[in-house]
């Protein structure tokens, strides 16, 4: 039986081509709002996927622990519950970090306190608007 070390001889092809090394261009990394939002979404998605996977594993481990009644199995379930709690805290902390970043960049949501609720007829509203127009002071 022939050795299969020389595949190029068997198939009649030349496999001794040397591929050139690709030179990647240097990246000038600039953090932007879009990238921060993308990173936030990726981190959030990853944490949520971990929570879902851990929940499935935890259900299986609880079943195994109950059936085996082995102390080590219960210890593993306890550690997984602790890990699940930490992931949940990280997910909540991620939202707080996003709010802090938005606040630091000056793009935090603002609160508007001068809301006005009018309960009356349209005629009364028109009278109120007319009296308020007279109170406007035009400063130039």
DSSP file (Angstrom, degrees, kcal/mol; ACC not computed):
  #  RESIDUE AA STRUCTURE BP1 BP2  ACC     N-H-->O    O-->H-N    N-H-->O    O-->H-N    TCO  KAPPA ALPHA  PHI   PSI    X-CA   Y-CA   Z-CA
    1    1 A X              0   0    0      0, 0.0     2,-0.1     0, 0.0     0, 0.0   0.000 360.0 360.0 360.0 135.8    0.0    0.0    0.0
    2    2 A X        -     0   0    0      1,-0.1     2,-0.2     2,-0.0     0, 0.0  -0.432 360.0-107.7 -77.8 150.8    1.3    3.4   -0.9
    3    3 A X    >   -     0   0    0     -2,-0.1     3,-0.5     1,-0.1    -1,-0.1  -0.548  16.0-144.7 -75.8 142.1    1.9    6.1    1.6
    4    4 A X  T 3  S+     0   0    0     -2,-0.2     3,-0.3     1,-0.2    -1,-0.1   0.170  73.7 104.6 -93.3  17.8   -0.6    9.0    1.5
    5    5 A X  T 3  S+     0   0    0      1,-0.2     2,-0.9     2,-0.1     3,-0.2   0.814  75.4  56.6 -67.7 -29.0    2.0   11.6    2.5
    6    6 A X    X>  +     0   0    0     -3,-0.5     4,-1.3     1,-0.2     3,-0.7  -0.633  59.6 158.6-105.9  74.1    2.2   12.9   -1.1
    7    7 A X  H 3> S+     0   0    0     -2,-0.9     4,-2.5    -3,-0.3     5,-0.3   0.824  71.9  64.4 -64.1 -31.7   -1.4   13.8   -1.8
    8    8 A X  H 3>>S+     0   0    0      1,-0.2     5,-1.3    -3,-0.2     4,-1.0   0.849 102.0  49.3 -63.2 -32.5   -0.2   16.2   -4.5
    9    9 A X  H <45S+     0   0    0     -3,-0.7    -1,-0.2     3,-0.2    -2,-0.2   0.885 110.8  49.8 -71.5 -38.6    1.1   13.1   -6.5
   10   10 A X  H  <5S+     0   0    0     -4,-1.3    -2,-0.2     1,-0.2    -1,-0.2   0.934 122.9  29.9 -66.8 -46.2   -2.2   11.2   -6.1
   11   11 A X  H  <5S-     0   0    0     -4,-2.5    -1,-0.2     2,-0.1    -2,-0.2   0.521 104.4-124.1 -93.7  -5.5   -4.4   14.0   -7.3
   12   12 A X  T  <5 +     0   0    0     -4,-1.0     2,-0.3    -5,-0.3    -3,-0.2   0.870  65.9 128.2  68.2  37.7   -1.9   15.6   -9.6
   13   13 A X      < -     0   0    0     -5,-1.3     2,-0.7    -6,-0.2    -1,-0.2  -0.877  62.3-117.6-123.7 158.1   -2.0   19.1   -8.0
   14   14 A X        +     0   0    0     -2,-0.3     3,-0.3     1,-0.1    -5,-0.0  -0.847  33.3 168.4 -96.6 113.6    0.6   21.4   -6.7
   15   15 A X        +     0   0    0     -2,-0.7    -1,-0.1     1,-0.2    -8,-0.0   0.259  56.1  90.3-106.7  10.8    0.2   22.0   -2.9
   16   16 A X        +     0   0    0      2,-0.1     2,-0.3    -8,-0.0    -1,-0.2   0.178  52.6 130.9 -95.1  19.2    3.5   23.6   -2.3
   17   17 A X        -     0   0    0     -3,-0.3     2,-0.6     1,-0.1     0, 0.0  -0.534  52.5-139.5 -71.1 135.0    2.2   27.2   -3.0
   18   18 A X        -     0   0    0     -2,-0.3     2,-0.3     0, 0.0    -2,-0.1  -0.861  13.2-137.9 -98.3 123.1    3.2   29.6   -0.3
   19   19 A X        -     0   0    0     -2,-0.6     2,-0.1     1,-0.1     3,-0.0  -0.614  23.3-115.2 -79.9 136.0    0.5   32.0    0.7
   20   20 A X        -     0   0    0     -2,-0.3     2,-0.4     1,-0.1    -1,-0.1  -0.408  30.9-108.8 -69.3 146.5    1.6   35.5    1.2
   21   21 A X        -     0   0    0     -2,-0.1     2,-0.4     1,-0.1    -1,-0.1  -0.597  34.1-127.4 -74.7 131.0    1.3   36.9    4.7
   22   22 A X        -     0   0    0     -2,-0.4     2,-0.7    -3,-0.0    -1,-0.1  -0.627  13.2-145.5 -83.5 136.1   -1.5   39.5    4.8
   23   23 A X        -     0   0    0     -2,-0.4     2,-0.3     0, 0.0    -1,-0.0  -0.893  12.3-148.5-101.8 114.5   -0.6   42.8    6.3
   24   24 A X        -     0   0    0     -2,-0.7     2,-0.1     1,-0.1     3,-0.1  -0.630  22.4-113.5 -81.8 138.2   -3.5   44.3    8.2
   25   25 A X        -     0   0    0     -2,-0.3     2,-0.2     1,-0.1    -1,-0.1  -0.388  36.4 -99.4 -69.0 149.0   -3.7   48.1    8.1
   26   26 A X        -     0   0    0     -2,-0.1     2,-0.5     1,-0.1    -1,-0.1  -0.505  38.9-135.8 -68.5 131.5   -3.2   49.9   11.4
   27   27 A X        -     0   0    0     -2,-0.2     2,-1.0    -3,-0.1    -1,-0.1  -0.769   4.3-148.2 -95.0 132.3   -6.5   50.8   12.9
   28   28 A X        -     0   0    0     -2,-0.5     2,-0.5     2,-0.0    -2,-0.0  -0.834  23.6-152.2 -96.5  99.1   -7.0   54.2   14.4
   29   29 A X        +     0   0    0     -2,-1.0     2,-0.5     2,-0.0    -2,-0.0  -0.598  19.3 176.3 -81.7 123.9   -9.5   53.4   17.2
   30   30 A X        -     0   0    0     -2,-0.5     2,-0.3     2,-0.0     5,-0.1  -0.984  27.0-131.9-127.0 120.7  -11.8   56.2   18.2
   31   31 A X        +     0   0    0     -2,-0.5     2,-0.3     4,-0.1     3,-0.0  -0.510  34.7 176.0 -70.5 131.7  -14.4   55.6   20.8
   32   32 A X     >  -     0   0    0     -2,-0.3     4,-2.3     1,-0.1     5,-0.2  -0.852  45.3-104.7-132.6 170.4  -17.8   56.8   19.7
   33   33 A X  H  > S+     0   0    0     -2,-0.3     4,-2.3     1,-0.2     5,-0.2   0.877 119.3  53.1 -61.6 -39.1  -21.3   56.8   20.9
   34   34 A X  H  > S+     0   0    0      2,-0.2     4,-2.5     1,-0.2    -1,-0.2   0.918 109.8  47.6 -64.8 -44.0  -22.3   54.2   18.4
   35   35 A X  H  > S+     0   0    0      2,-0.2     4,-2.9     1,-0.2    -1,-0.2   0.889 110.7  52.2 -65.7 -38.5  -19.5   51.8   19.5
   36   36 A X  H  X S+     0   0    0     -4,-2.3     4,-2.4     2,-0.2    -1,-0.2   0.918 111.0  47.1 -63.4 -42.2  -20.4   52.4   23.1
   37   37 A X  H  X S+     0   0    0     -4,-2.3     4,-2.5     2,-0.2    -2,-0.2   0.905 112.7  49.5 -65.6 -40.9  -24.0   51.5   22.4
   38   38 A X  H  X S+     0   0    0     -4,-2.5     4,-2.5     2,-0.2    -2,-0.2   0.927 111.8  48.5 -62.4 -44.7  -22.9   48.4   20.4
   39   39 A X  H  X S+     0   0    0     -4,-2.9     4,-2.8     1,-0.2     5,-0.2   0.897 110.6  51.4 -62.6 -40.4  -20.6   47.3   23.2
   40   40 A X  H  X S+     0   0    0     -4,-2.4     4,-2.7    -5,-0.2    -1,-0.2   0.929 111.1  47.6 -61.5 -44.7  -23.4   47.8   25.7
   41   41 A X  H  X S+     0   0    0     -4,-2.5     4,-2.6     2,-0.2    -2,-0.2   0.895 112.9  48.4 -65.3 -39.1  -25.8   45.7   23.6
   42   42 A X  H  X S+     0   0    0     -4,-2.5     4,-2.6     2,-0.2    -2,-0.2   0.935 113.8  46.3 -65.7 -45.5  -23.2   42.9   23.2
   43   43 A X  H  X S+     0   0    0     -4,-2.8     4,-2.5     2,-0.2    -2,-0.2   0.912 114.5  47.9 -63.3 -42.3  -22.4   42.9   26.9
   44   44 A X  H  X S+     0   0    0     -4,-2.7     4,-2.4    -5,-0.2    -2,-0.2   0.924 112.7  48.3 -64.1 -44.7  -26.1   42.9   27.8
   45   45 A X  H  X S+     0   0    0     -4,-2.6     4,-2.4    -5,-0.2    -2,-0.2   0.905 111.7  50.2 -62.9 -42.3  -26.8   40.1   25.3
   46   46 A X  H  X S+     0   0    0     -4,-2.6     4,-2.4     2,-0.2    -2,-0.2   0.929 111.6  47.3 -62.7 -46.1  -23.9   38.0   26.6
   47   47 A X  H  X S+     0   0    0     -4,-2.5     4,-2.2     1,-0.2    -1,-0.2   0.897 112.4  49.6 -63.9 -39.7  -25.0   38.4   30.2
   48   48 A X  H  X S+     0   0    0     -4,-2.4     4,-2.3     2,-0.2    -1,-0.2   0.894 110.5  50.2 -67.0 -38.5  -28.6   37.5   29.4
   49   49 A X  H  X S+     0   0    0     -4,-2.4     4,-2.7     2,-0.2     5,-0.2   0.910 110.0  50.9 -64.3 -40.9  -27.5   34.4   27.4
   50   50 A X  H  X S+     0   0    0     -4,-2.4     4,-2.9     1,-0.2     5,-0.2   0.907 109.1  51.3 -62.0 -40.9  -25.4   33.4   30.4
   51   51 A X  H  X S+     0   0    0     -4,-2.2     4,-1.9     2,-0.2    -2,-0.2   0.927 111.9  46.3 -61.0 -44.8  -28.4   33.8   32.7
   52   52 A X  H  X S+     0   0    0     -4,-2.3     4,-1.8     2,-0.2    -2,-0.2   0.919 114.9  45.9 -65.3 -43.7  -30.6   31.7   30.5
   53   53 A X  H  X S+     0   0    0     -4,-2.7     4,-2.5     1,-0.2     5,-0.2   0.917 112.3  50.9 -66.1 -43.2  -27.9   28.9   30.1
   54   54 A X  H  X S+     0   0    0     -4,-2.9     4,-2.9    -5,-0.2    -1,-0.2   0.870 107.5  54.6 -62.3 -35.3  -27.2   28.9   33.8
   55   55 A X  H  X S+     0   0    0     -4,-1.9     4,-2.1    -5,-0.2    -1,-0.2   0.917 109.3  46.7 -64.7 -42.4  -30.9   28.6   34.5
   56   56 A X  H  X S+     0   0    0     -4,-1.8     4,-1.8     2,-0.2    -2,-0.2   0.934 115.5  45.6 -63.4 -45.6  -31.2   25.5   32.3
   57   57 A X  H  X S+     0   0    0     -4,-2.5     4,-2.9     1,-0.2    -2,-0.2   0.892 110.4  54.9 -63.9 -39.7  -28.0   23.9   33.8
   58   58 A X  H  X S+     0   0    0     -4,-2.9     4,-2.6     1,-0.2    -1,-0.2   0.904 105.6  51.5 -62.8 -41.6  -29.3   24.8   37.3
   59   59 A X  H  X S+     0   0    0     -4,-2.1     4,-1.8     2,-0.2    -1,-0.2   0.915 112.5  46.3 -61.5 -42.1  -32.6   23.0   36.7
   60   60 A X  H  X S+     0   0    0     -4,-1.8     4,-2.6     2,-0.2    -2,-0.2   0.922 112.8  49.5 -65.0 -44.2  -30.7   19.9   35.6
   61   61 A X  H  X S+     0   0    0     -4,-2.9     4,-3.0     1,-0.2    -2,-0.2   0.870 108.5  52.8 -66.0 -35.9  -28.3   20.0   38.5
   62   62 A X  H  X S+     0   0    0     -4,-2.6     4,-2.4     2,-0.2    -1,-0.2   0.922 110.5  48.3 -63.6 -42.2  -31.1   20.4   41.0
   63   63 A X  H  X S+     0   0    0     -4,-1.8     4,-2.0    -5,-0.2    -2,-0.2   0.928 113.9  46.1 -61.8 -45.8  -32.7   17.3   39.6
   64   64 A X  H  X S+     0   0    0     -4,-2.6     4,-2.7     1,-0.2     5,-0.3   0.906 112.2  51.7 -63.7 -42.0  -29.4   15.4   39.7
   65   65 A X  H  X S+     0   0    0     -4,-3.0     4,-2.5     1,-0.2     5,-0.3   0.912 110.0  48.1 -62.7 -43.6  -28.8   16.6   43.3
   66   66 A X  H  < S+     0   0    0     -4,-2.4    -1,-0.2     1,-0.2    -2,-0.2   0.896 115.2  45.4 -64.9 -39.4  -32.1   15.5   44.5
   67   67 A X  H  < S+     0   0    0     -4,-2.0    -2,-0.2    -5,-0.2    -1,-0.2   0.890 121.2  36.4 -72.9 -38.5  -31.8   12.1   42.9
   68   68 A X  H  < S-     0   0    0     -4,-2.7    -2,-0.2    -5,-0.2    -3,-0.2   0.787  84.4-154.7 -85.0 -27.6  -28.2   11.4   44.1
   69   69 A X     <  +     0   0    0     -4,-2.5     2,-0.4    -5,-0.3    -3,-0.1   0.808  39.4 152.3  54.3  32.4  -28.5   13.1   47.5
   70   70 A X     >  -     0   0    0     -5,-0.3     4,-1.5     1,-0.1     3,-0.5  -0.791  49.1-138.2 -94.4 133.2  -24.8   13.7   47.4
   71   71 A X  H  > S+     0   0    0     -2,-0.4     4,-2.0     1,-0.2     5,-0.1   0.848 102.4  57.3 -59.9 -35.1  -23.5   16.7   49.3
   72   72 A X  H  > S+     0   0    0      1,-0.2     4,-2.2     2,-0.2    -1,-0.2   0.881 103.1  54.2 -64.2 -37.7  -21.1   17.7   46.6
   73   73 A X  H  > S+     0   0    0     -3,-0.5     4,-1.9     1,-0.2    -1,-0.2   0.903 109.2  47.6 -63.6 -40.5  -23.9   17.9   44.1
   74   74 A X  H  X S+     0   0    0     -4,-1.5     4,-2.2     2,-0.2    -1,-0.2   0.855 109.3  54.5 -68.3 -33.9  -25.8   20.3   46.4
   75   75 A X  H  X S+     0   0    0     -4,-2.0     4,-2.2     2,-0.2    -2,-0.2   0.903 107.4  50.0 -64.5 -40.9  -22.6   22.3   46.8
   76   76 A X  H  X S+     0   0    0     -4,-2.2     4,-2.3     2,-0.2    -2,-0.2   0.899 109.5  51.1 -64.8 -40.4  -22.2   22.7   43.0
   77   77 A X  H  X S+     0   0    0     -4,-1.9     4,-2.3     1,-0.2    -1,-0.2   0.912 109.1  51.5 -62.5 -41.8  -25.8   23.9   42.8
   78   78 A X  H  X S+     0   0    0     -4,-2.2     4,-2.1     1,-0.2    -2,-0.2   0.900 109.9  48.9 -61.7 -41.7  -25.1   26.4   45.5
   79   79 A X  H  X S+     0   0    0     -4,-2.2     4,-2.4     2,-0.2    -1,-0.2   0.886 110.7  50.8 -65.4 -38.7  -22.1   27.7   43.6
   80   80 A X  H  X S+     0   0    0     -4,-2.3     4,-2.5     2,-0.2    -2,-0.2   0.883 109.0  50.8 -67.5 -37.0  -24.1   28.0   40.4
   81   81 A X  H  X S+     0   0    0     -4,-2.3     4,-2.1     2,-0.2    -1,-0.2   0.903 110.5  50.0 -64.7 -40.0  -26.8   29.9   42.2
   82   82 A X  H  X S+     0   0    0     -4,-2.1     4,-2.1     2,-0.2    -2,-0.2   0.908 110.9  48.7 -63.4 -42.1  -24.1   32.3   43.5
   83   83 A X  H  X S+     0   0    0     -4,-2.4     4,-2.4     2,-0.2    -2,-0.2   0.898 109.7  52.7 -63.8 -40.1  -22.8   32.7   40.0
   84   84 A X  H  X S+     0   0    0     -4,-2.5     4,-2.1     1,-0.2    -2,-0.2   0.894 108.8  50.1 -62.3 -40.5  -26.3   33.4   38.7
   85   85 A X  H  X S+     0   0    0     -4,-2.1     4,-2.2     2,-0.2    -1,-0.2   0.903 110.0  50.3 -64.8 -41.6  -26.7   36.1   41.4
   86   86 A X  H  X S+     0   0    0     -4,-2.1     4,-2.4     2,-0.2    -2,-0.2   0.895 109.4  50.7 -64.3 -40.2  -23.4   37.7   40.4
   87   87 A X  H  X S+     0   0    0     -4,-2.4     4,-2.3     2,-0.2    -1,-0.2   0.906 109.5  51.2 -64.0 -40.7  -24.3   37.7   36.7
   88   88 A X  H  X S+     0   0    0     -4,-2.1     4,-2.1     1,-0.2    -2,-0.2   0.906 109.9  49.6 -62.9 -41.3  -27.7   39.4   37.6
   89   89 A X  H  X S+     0   0    0     -4,-2.2     4,-2.8     1,-0.2    -1,-0.2   0.906 109.9  51.3 -63.3 -40.9  -25.8   42.0   39.6
   90   90 A X  H  X S+     0   0    0     -4,-2.4     4,-2.1     2,-0.2    -2,-0.2   0.892 108.1  52.4 -63.0 -38.7  -23.4   42.6   36.7
   91   91 A X  H  X S+     0   0    0     -4,-2.3     4,-1.2     2,-0.2    -1,-0.2   0.920 112.7  43.5 -64.2 -43.4  -26.4   43.1   34.3
   92   92 A X  H  X S+     0   0    0     -4,-2.1     4,-1.6     1,-0.2     3,-0.2   0.903 113.1  52.6 -67.3 -40.5  -28.0   45.7   36.6
   93   93 A X  H  X S+     0   0    0     -4,-2.8     4,-2.6     1,-0.2    -2,-0.2   0.827 102.0  60.8 -63.8 -31.7  -24.6   47.3   37.1
   94   94 A X  H  X S+     0   0    0     -4,-2.1     4,-2.1     1,-0.2    -1,-0.2   0.896 104.0  48.9 -62.1 -40.6  -24.2   47.5   33.4
   95   95 A X  H  X S+     0   0    0     -4,-1.2     4,-2.2    -3,-0.2    -1,-0.2   0.889 110.9  50.3 -66.5 -38.5  -27.3   49.7   33.1
   96   96 A X  H  X S+     0   0    0     -4,-1.6     4,-2.4     2,-0.2    -2,-0.2   0.911 109.8  50.5 -65.6 -41.3  -26.0   51.9   35.9
   97   97 A X  H  X S+     0   0    0     -4,-2.6     4,-2.4     2,-0.2    -2,-0.2   0.895 109.1  51.7 -62.7 -39.7  -22.6   52.3   34.1
   98   98 A X  H  X S+     0   0    0     -4,-2.1     4,-2.4     1,-0.2    -1,-0.2   0.918 110.7  48.0 -63.3 -42.2  -24.4   53.2   30.9
   99   99 A X  H  X S+     0   0    0     -4,-2.2     4,-2.3     1,-0.2    -2,-0.2   0.895 111.3  50.9 -65.0 -39.4  -26.4   55.9   32.7
  100  100 A X  H  X S+     0   0    0     -4,-2.4     4,-2.4     2,-0.2    -2,-0.2   0.894 110.6  48.7 -65.0 -39.8  -23.2   57.2   34.3
  101  101 A X  H  X S+     0   0    0     -4,-2.4     4,-2.0     2,-0.2     6,-0.2   0.920 112.5  47.9 -65.0 -43.5  -21.5   57.4   31.0
  102  102 A X  H  <>S+     0   0    0     -4,-2.4     5,-2.1     1,-0.2     6,-0.4   0.887 112.8  49.1 -64.3 -38.1  -24.4   59.2   29.4
  103  103 A X  H ><5S+     0   0    0     -4,-2.3     3,-0.8     4,-0.2     5,-0.3   0.895 110.7  50.0 -68.0 -39.7  -24.5   61.6   32.4
  104  104 A X  H 3<5S+     0   0    0     -4,-2.4    -1,-0.2     1,-0.2    -2,-0.2   0.836 108.9  51.8 -68.2 -32.6  -20.8   62.3   32.1
  105  105 A X  T 3<5S-     0   0    0     -4,-2.0    -1,-0.2    -5,-0.2    -2,-0.2   0.519 115.6-116.0 -83.5  -3.1  -21.0   63.0   28.4
  106  106 A X  T < 5S+     0   0    0     -3,-0.8    -3,-0.2    -4,-0.4    -2,-0.1   0.612  89.6 106.8  83.6  11.8  -23.9   65.5   29.1
  107  107 A X      < +     0   0    0     -5,-2.1    -4,-0.2    -6,-0.2     2,-0.1   0.003  41.5 135.0-112.4  28.3  -26.4   63.5   27.2
  108  108 A X        -     0   0    0     -6,-0.4     2,-0.1    -5,-0.3    -9,-0.0  -0.435  69.2 -90.2 -72.6 150.1  -28.4   62.3   30.2
  109  109 A X        -     0   0    0     -2,-0.1     2,-0.3     1,-0.1    -1,-0.1  -0.381  46.1-138.6 -60.9 136.1  -32.1   62.5   29.9
  110  110 A X        -     0   0    0     -3,-0.1     2,-0.5    -2,-0.1    -1,-0.1  -0.672   5.9-127.5 -98.7 153.6  -33.3   65.8   31.3
  111  111 A X        -     0   0    0     -2,-0.3     2,-0.6     2,-0.0    -1,-0.0  -0.854  14.0-153.1-101.6 131.0  -36.4   66.3   33.5
  112  112 A X        +     0   0    0     -2,-0.5     3,-0.2     1,-0.1    -2,-0.0  -0.915  17.0 174.3-106.6 118.4  -38.9   68.9   32.5
  113  113 A X        +     0   0    0     -2,-0.6     2,-0.3     1,-0.2    -1,-0.1   0.466  60.1  82.1-102.8  -3.5  -40.8   70.3   35.4
  114  114 A X        +     0   0    0      2,-0.1    -1,-0.2     0, 0.0     2,-0.2  -0.189  57.8 148.0 -99.1  44.4  -42.8   73.0   33.7
  115  115 A X        -     0   0    0     -2,-0.3     2,-0.4    -3,-0.2    -2,-0.0  -0.497  31.9-154.6 -75.1 148.4  -45.6   70.8   32.6
  116  116 A X        -     0   0    0     -2,-0.2     2,-0.5     2,-0.0    -2,-0.1  -0.989   9.0-166.4-131.4 127.1  -49.0   72.3   32.4
  117  117 A X        -     0   0    0     -2,-0.4     2,-0.5     2,-0.0    -2,-0.0  -0.958   6.7-168.0-114.9 125.6  -52.4   70.6   32.6
  118  118 A X        -     0   0    0     -2,-0.5     2,-0.6     2,-0.1     7,-0.0  -0.954   6.7-173.2-116.1 126.7  -55.5   72.5   31.7
  119  119 A X        +     0   0    0     -2,-0.5     2,-0.3     6,-0.0    -2,-0.0  -0.908  48.7  76.6-119.0 101.8  -58.9   71.1   32.5
  120  120 A X  S    S-     0   0    0     -2,-0.6     2,-0.1     0, 0.0    -2,-0.1  -0.970  80.1 -56.5-178.9-173.2  -61.6   73.3   30.9
  121  121 A X     >  -     0   0    0     -2,-0.3     4,-1.9     1,-0.1     5,-0.1  -0.340  48.1-110.1 -83.0 167.9  -63.3   74.2   27.6
  122  122 A X  H  > S+     0   0    0      1,-0.2     4,-2.3     2,-0.2     5,-0.2   0.840 118.6  56.7 -67.3 -32.3  -61.6   75.4   24.5
  123  123 A X  H  > S+     0   0    0      2,-0.2     4,-1.9     1,-0.2    -1,-0.2   0.917 108.1  47.1 -64.6 -42.4  -63.1   78.9   25.0
  124  124 A X  H  > S+     0   0    0      1,-0.2     4,-2.2     2,-0.2    -2,-0.2   0.883 110.9  52.7 -65.2 -37.7  -61.5   79.1   28.4
  125  125 A X  H  X S+     0   0    0     -4,-1.9     4,-2.5     2,-0.2    -2,-0.2   0.906 107.7  50.6 -64.6 -41.9  -58.2   77.8   27.0
  126  126 A X  H  X S+     0   0    0     -4,-2.3     4,-2.2     1,-0.2    -1,-0.2   0.884 110.0  50.2 -64.6 -38.5  -58.2   80.5   24.3
  127  127 A X  H  X S+     0   0    0     -4,-1.9     4,-2.1     2,-0.2    -1,-0.2   0.909 111.1  49.4 -64.3 -41.2  -58.8   83.2   27.0
  128  128 A X  H  X S+     0   0    0     -4,-2.2     4,-2.1     2,-0.2    -2,-0.2   0.902 111.0  48.9 -64.7 -41.9  -55.9   81.8   29.0
  129  129 A X  H  X S+     0   0    0     -4,-2.5     4,-2.1     1,-0.2    -1,-0.2   0.903 109.9  52.4 -64.1 -41.0  -53.6   81.8   26.0
  130  130 A X  H  X S+     0   0    0     -4,-2.2     4,-1.2     1,-0.2    -2,-0.2   0.897 111.1  46.0 -63.7 -40.4  -54.6   85.4   25.2
  131  131 A X  H  X S+     0   0    0     -4,-2.1     4,-0.6     1,-0.2    -1,-0.2   0.862 112.1  51.6 -71.1 -33.7  -53.8   86.6   28.7
  132  132 A X  H >X S+     0   0    0     -4,-2.1     4,-0.6     1,-0.2     3,-0.6   0.836 103.2  59.1 -70.9 -32.3  -50.5   84.7   28.7
  133  133 A X  H >< S+     0   0    0     -4,-2.1     3,-0.9     1,-0.2    -1,-0.2   0.877 102.1  54.0 -62.8 -35.9  -49.5   86.3   25.4
  134  134 A X  H 3< S+     0   0    0     -4,-1.2    -1,-0.2     1,-0.2    -2,-0.2   0.749 104.0  56.1 -69.4 -22.9  -49.8   89.7   27.0
  135  135 A X  H << S+     0   0    0     -4,-0.6    -1,-0.2    -3,-0.6     2,-0.2   0.599  80.2 110.3 -84.6 -12.2  -47.4   88.7   29.8
  136  136 A X    <<  -     0   0    0     -3,-0.9     2,-0.6    -4,-0.6    -3,-0.0  -0.462  57.5-152.0 -70.3 129.9  -44.6   87.7   27.4
  137  137 A X        -     0   0    0     -2,-0.2     2,-0.8     2,-0.0    -2,-0.1  -0.910   4.3-148.4-105.4 122.0  -41.6   90.0   27.7
  138  138 A X        -     0   0    0     -2,-0.6     2,-0.5     2,-0.0    -2,-0.0  -0.811  15.1-169.2 -93.8 112.2  -39.6   90.3   24.5
  139  139 A X              0   0    0     -2,-0.8    -2,-0.0     1,-0.1     0, 0.0  -0.889 360.0 360.0-105.1 125.5  -36.0   91.0   25.3
  140  140 A X              0   0    0     -2,-0.5    -1,-0.1     0, 0.0    -2,-0.0   0.395 360.0 360.0-119.1 360.0  -33.7   91.9   22.5
